[in-house]
Amino acid sequence: MKRSAVIFFIICSVILSAAAAFAANPLEKLKTPAELSNWTRTTSSKEVIDYLTQVAKNSGGRIRMEFIA
């Protein structure tokens, strides 16, 4: 009985931590200006760079930005 309670606790902990990590993802809410305007306008070059900078900052180190020239 005690062993099943420990296993249940571990499973619940894993599920809750995974749900918290998924819910805390700021990239889920990040939209381009084109998406925000329901595709009625085009995104400028500066807006693209700003968007990609935000993606890189929120990627947990998986994406990095480098500028050439």
N, C-alpha and C positions, 0 to 999 in steps of 0.2 A: 504494500500500500504506500509506504513512504517513497519507494522508488518511482512509482507512477506519479506521485505528487511533484517530485523533482523534475521528471521529464515534462510534465505539464507546465511547470513554471518556466523551464528553459524554452519550450515552444512558444509560450505566450510572450516571453521577453524578446525572442527573435522577431516575432510578428509585429509587436509594438515598435521595436526599434526600426524595422523596415518601413512601417507605415509612417513613422515620424520623419525618416529620411526622405521619403517620397513626398510628403506634404510640405517639407521645408525647402523644396527645390525652387529657388527664385526664377529659374529659367522657364518654369511652367507658365508664368504670367508675363514674361517678356515678349512683347510684340513689336514688329517693325512698324514704322509710320504708315506704310502701305496697308498692313493688316488692320491697323487702328482706324484707317479711313475707309475700310471696306473696299479696298482696292480701287479707290477713285483717284489716287495720286501716286506718283512715283517717288521712291526714296532717293534723297540726294546722296552724294558721295560722303559728305560729312556725317550724315545720319547712319550710313552703312558702317563707317568706321566706329562711330559711337556705339552702335548696336553690337558689333563684333567685339569691341572692348568690354562691354558688359558681359557678353557670353564667356569671354576668356576669364574675366574676374570671378565668375560664378561656376567655373568648370572644375574646381578643385584641383587645379594644376594639370589637367589633361589637355588643355588648349593654351597656347601662348601666342601673343601677338609680336610680330617683328616688323619693323619698317625698313624698307630698303630705299635708298636715295633721298 
